[in-house]
Amino acid sequence: MNETWDEISCHVPAELADIVAEYLTELSSNGVCTENRVVDAFSVSEIPESLSTTIRAYFPSGETSLARLAEIETFLNGLSGRETGYRAVPPELSRVSAEDWSTSWKVNFKPLRVGRRLLIVPSWESIEPDADDVVLRIDPGMAFGTGGHETTRLCLEMLENIMDTMPLMHAPSVLDVGTGSGILAMAAVQLGAQRVCALDIDPQALEVARENLAANGLLEQVECSTTPLESLDGSFFDVILANILAEELVRLAPYLTRHLVDGGSLVLSGILAEKEALVRNGFASRRLTYQNTLRQGEWVAIRYMKEANA
């Protein structure tokens, strides 16, 4: 079956890219694709600053895409009114096949080091890892999570630090909320977790996660489920990872806290820097102690520890 999708492209100033990408992610529920730059330079300092970028969102083909196009144009025009000197460019609508969408990005996905030991490798690449490397083979398909995005890297770095500082001989349990490609769940197992549960309400994303887990020989070590966090049974976890949108994190705050053991670590990511205060305020009333914030680009990840009952 050659399924087709409608692609809506937005050409925006680089400083508005994260705002537009977050809006399109919420609107489409399918993630977005940000234009990759092709450069010819020997060092980062030689790369000229990009003044604009293209962000693409995908919707099932049909009449609803025309409504989405108008909605997106209204949003961009609203930004034009807020940003001095910015004149909105109308978004463009085109049609692509699911096969083209799910494979065209592969040319820019290369092995990537994250933290001290994590090495993320595309499933089609051959590498020679170092002795201490924790190798994660990944083919994200149409699910979020190659490790290249700042939000995923921040989560992986926090997870590695948490696992490295666990008490000796303690194999923790880990819950990955919104698992996407399954990359965080795989890292948790490889870093020493005993029980790992991966949740995603998108069945297609969960299927991608299962395929990646199988490719890494980890399928039997991770429980995969489309059960919403709100409906999860009375399970409790030493570590909970949630790499989703800021507003959804705040909505899920009571459930994330409920399923965390006393003394457990909660890692929140998918948060634009400008929304850090929103998330911090949303978790302020919970039985949690703020630990630290990591930052990369326009994104942040926040770590909390659950307080013991008095």
HELIX and SHEET records of a PDB file:
HELIX    1   1 ALA A   14  LEU A   16  5                                   3    
HELIX    2   2 ALA A   17  SER A   28  1                                  12    
HELIX    3   3 VAL A   44  GLU A   46  5                                   3    
HELIX    4   4 THR A   64  ARG A   82  1                                  19    
HELIX    5   5 ALA A   98  THR A  103  1                                   6    
HELIX    6   6 SER A  104  ASN A  108  5                                   5    
HELIX    7   7 GLU A  150  ASP A  164  1                                  15    
HELIX    8   8 ILE A  183  GLN A  190  1                                   8    
HELIX    9   9 PRO A  203  ALA A  215  1                                  13    
HELIX   10  10 LEU A  219  GLN A  221  5                                   3    
HELIX   11  11 LEU A  229  SER A  231  5                                   3    
HELIX   12  12 ALA A  246  ARG A  251  1                                   6    
HELIX   13  13 ALA A  253  ARG A  258  1                                   6    
HELIX   14  14 ALA A  273  LYS A  275  5                                   3    
HELIX   15  15 GLU A  276  PHE A  283  1                                   8    
SHEET    1   A 4 VAL A  32  THR A  34  0                                        
SHEET    2   A 4 SER A  52  PRO A  60 -1                                        
SHEET    3   A 4 THR A   4  PRO A  13 -1                                        
SHEET    4   A 4 GLU A  92  SER A  97 -1                                        
SHEET    1   B 3 LEU A 112  VAL A 114  0                                        
SHEET    2   B 3 LEU A 118  PRO A 122 -1                                        
SHEET    3   B 3 VAL A 134  ILE A 138  1                                        
SHEET    1   C 7 VAL A 222  SER A 225  0                                        
SHEET    2   C 7 ARG A 195  LEU A 199  1                                        
SHEET    3   C 7 SER A 173  VAL A 177  1                                        
SHEET    4   C 7 PHE A 237  ASN A 243  1                                        
SHEET    5   C 7 LEU A 260  LEU A 272  1                                        
SHEET    6   C 7 TRP A 299  LYS A 306 -1                                        
SHEET    7   C 7 LEU A 288  GLN A 296 -1                                        
END                                                                             
